[in-house]
Amino acid sequence: QVQLVESGGGLVQPGGSLRLSCAASRNIFSIYAGNWYRQAPGKQRELVATITNGDSTNYPDSVKGRFTISRDNAKRTVYLQMNDLKPEDTAVYYCNCLILGRDYWGQGTQVTVSS
């Protein structure tokens, strides 16, 4: 089975930065496409970043200009760089990757933005 392992979450002050990583197991050819979602308590899961196989990206207005999704194909890893973090960014963040026609999910990592 393909495993996605997330890392990089934690507590950060408003205006700070974090970089989340989502690493796939080594026994795959490539990550076709990747997404980052977040879910805050009492709210619907929200898509915050998408990267296609051709490295096109898309973001909702809530994070556009602050978040950047990228990939390193050699490392089979998708990243989410988050800058100028705000308290409303507090959530559990989940990576989601399309690999060989199937969706896989990371375990989730907590991001807390608070002073």
C-alpha positions as CSV (number, residue, x, y, z in Angstrom):
1,Q,0.0,0.0,0.0
2,V,1.0,3.6,-0.5
3,Q,1.6,5.5,2.7
4,L,1.6,9.3,3.0
5,V,3.4,10.7,6.0
6,E,2.9,14.3,7.0
7,S,5.2,16.4,9.0
8,G,5.9,20.1,9.8
9,G,2.9,21.1,11.8
10,G,3.1,22.9,15.2
11,L,2.5,26.1,17.0
12,V,3.4,29.3,15.4
13,Q,2.9,33.0,16.1
14,P,0.6,35.1,13.9
15,G,2.7,36.3,10.9
16,G,5.0,33.3,11.1
17,S,5.7,30.5,8.7
18,L,5.6,26.8,8.5
19,R,6.3,24.2,5.8
20,L,4.3,21.0,5.7
21,S,5.7,18.0,4.0
22,C,3.8,14.9,2.7
23,A,6.1,12.1,1.8
24,A,4.9,9.1,-0.2
25,S,6.4,5.6,0.2
26,R,9.3,4.8,-2.1
27,N,7.7,2.1,-4.1
28,I,5.8,4.3,-6.4
29,F,6.6,5.9,-9.7
30,S,5.4,9.4,-9.0
31,I,2.7,11.5,-7.4
32,Y,0.3,12.4,-10.1
33,A,-1.4,15.3,-8.3
34,G,-1.5,16.6,-4.8
35,N,-3.8,18.6,-2.6
36,W,-3.8,20.1,0.8
37,Y,-6.9,20.3,2.8
38,R,-7.6,21.7,6.3
39,Q,-10.4,21.1,8.8
40,A,-11.0,23.3,11.8
41,P,-13.4,22.3,14.6
42,G,-17.0,22.8,13.6
43,K,-16.1,23.6,10.0
44,Q,-16.2,21.7,6.7
45,R,-13.0,20.4,5.2
46,E,-11.5,23.1,3.0
47,L,-9.3,22.6,0.0
48,V,-6.4,25.1,0.3
49,A,-4.0,24.1,-2.4
50,T,-3.8,21.9,-5.5
51,I,-0.9,20.9,-7.7
52,T,-1.3,19.0,-11.0
53,N,1.0,16.6,-12.6
54,G,2.2,19.5,-14.8
55,D,2.8,21.6,-11.7
56,S,0.0,24.0,-12.2
57,T,-1.3,25.2,-8.9
58,N,-4.6,26.6,-7.5
59,Y,-5.6,28.2,-4.3
60,P,-8.7,29.7,-2.8
61,D,-8.8,33.4,-2.0
62,S,-8.5,32.6,1.7
63,V,-4.8,31.6,1.3
64,K,-3.8,32.9,-2.1
65,G,-0.6,34.9,-1.9
66,R,0.4,33.3,1.4
67,F,0.5,29.5,0.7
68,T,2.5,27.8,-1.9
69,I,2.2,24.1,-2.9
70,S,5.2,22.4,-4.6
71,R,6.6,19.0,-5.2
72,D,9.9,17.2,-5.3
73,N,9.5,14.2,-7.6
74,A,12.8,12.7,-6.7
75,K,11.8,12.7,-3.0
76,R,8.2,11.8,-3.8
77,T,7.1,14.6,-1.6
78,V,4.6,17.4,-1.8
79,Y,5.1,20.5,0.3
80,L,2.9,23.3,1.6
81,Q,4.7,26.5,2.4
82,M,2.6,28.7,4.6
83,N,3.6,32.3,5.2
84,D,2.0,35.2,7.1
85,L,-0.1,32.7,9.1
86,K,-3.2,33.9,10.8
87,P,-5.3,32.5,13.7
88,E,-8.0,31.5,11.2
89,D,-5.4,29.2,9.6
90,T,-5.6,27.0,12.7
91,A,-6.7,23.5,11.7
92,V,-5.6,20.0,11.0
93,Y,-4.0,19.9,7.6
94,Y,-4.3,16.8,5.4
95,C,-2.4,16.0,2.3
96,N,-4.2,14.1,-0.4
97,C,-2.4,12.6,-3.5
98,L,-3.5,10.9,-6.6
99,I,-1.3,7.9,-7.3
100,L,-2.0,5.3,-9.9
101,G,-5.6,6.5,-10.2
102,R,-6.4,6.3,-6.5
103,D,-6.6,8.9,-3.7
104,Y,-4.4,8.6,-0.7
105,W,-4.5,10.6,2.5
106,G,-1.9,11.6,5.1
107,Q,-2.6,11.2,8.8
108,G,-3.1,14.9,9.4
109,T,-0.9,17.4,11.2
110,Q,-2.1,20.1,13.6
111,V,-1.3,23.7,12.8
112,T,-2.0,26.2,15.5
113,V,-1.5,29.9,15.0
114,S,-1.8,31.8,18.2
115,S,0.0,34.4,20.3
